[in-house]
């Protein structure tokens, strides 16, 4: 498994334990995937700047609550057409 920054690892660990998210190894970065919608977020080894962890926290909340990740941000729809409740 690839290196994940400590702040980001602390944010995702509780959700991995409950099964809300799945941790996968990608070609360049590790990924966390929402199993309900199959959308994901890449996990960088280090935050890009002082706001990196905070920006990731917002994206993580969207992935957990609505299933919206990288695919939704690029295409405007979820991979399996799941709706946010």
JONOR-V626575 format. One record per residue. N is the residue number from 0. PSI is psi in whole degrees, 0 to 359 (none if undefined). OMEGA is omega in whole degrees, -180 to 180 (NA if undefined). Layout:
n:N psi:PSI omega:OMEGA
n:N psi:PSI omega:OMEGA
//
This chain:
n:0 psi:146 omega:-178
n:1 psi:161 omega:179
n:2 psi:136 omega:176
n:3 psi:132 omega:-179
n:4 psi:145 omega:-175
n:5 psi:316 omega:-179
n:6 psi:318 omega:180
n:7 psi:319 omega:179
n:8 psi:320 omega:178
n:9 psi:327 omega:179
n:10 psi:323 omega:-173
n:11 psi:340 omega:-175
n:12 psi:314 omega:180
n:13 psi:326 omega:-178
n:14 psi:332 omega:176
n:15 psi:322 omega:-179
n:16 psi:326 omega:-179
n:17 psi:350 omega:178
n:18 psi:9 omega:178
n:19 psi:325 omega:-180
n:20 psi:156 omega:178
n:21 psi:135 omega:178
n:22 psi:128 omega:180
n:23 psi:157 omega:176
n:24 psi:125 omega:-180
n:25 psi:183 omega:-179
n:26 psi:318 omega:-180
n:27 psi:322 omega:-177
n:28 psi:157 omega:170
n:29 psi:159 omega:-179
n:30 psi:149 omega:166
n:31 psi:134 omega:-174
n:32 psi:141 omega:172
n:33 psi:114 omega:-176
n:34 psi:339 omega:-179
n:35 psi:316 omega:-177
n:36 psi:348 omega:-177
n:37 psi:12 omega:174
n:38 psi:160 omega:-173
n:39 psi:168 omega:172
n:40 psi:135 omega:174
n:41 psi:148 omega:179
n:42 psi:110 omega:178
n:43 psi:154 omega:179
n:44 psi:332 omega:178
n:45 psi:146 omega:177
n:46 psi:146 omega:-175
n:47 psi:330 omega:179
n:48 psi:189 omega:-176
n:49 psi:343 omega:178
n:50 psi:359 omega:-175
n:51 psi:314 omega:-179
n:52 psi:322 omega:180
n:53 psi:318 omega:177
n:54 psi:321 omega:178
n:55 psi:323 omega:180
n:56 psi:320 omega:178
n:57 psi:315 omega:179
n:58 psi:323 omega:178
n:59 psi:318 omega:179
n:60 psi:318 omega:178
n:61 psi:321 omega:180
n:62 psi:320 omega:-179
n:63 psi:311 omega:-173
n:64 psi:317 omega:-173
n:65 psi:348 omega:-178
n:66 psi:15 omega:-177
n:67 psi:119 omega:180
n:68 psi:219 omega:-175
n:69 psi:317 omega:-179
n:70 psi:317 omega:179
n:71 psi:318 omega:-179
n:72 psi:329 omega:-179
n:73 psi:325 omega:-173
n:74 psi:336 omega:-178
n:75 psi:1 omega:175
n:76 psi:159 omega:-178
n:77 psi:154 omega:-178
n:78 psi:322 omega:-178
n:79 psi:21 omega:-179
n:80 psi:34 omega:176
n:81 psi:146 omega:-179
n:82 psi:151 omega:176
n:83 psi:133 omega:-179
n:84 psi:none omega:NA
//
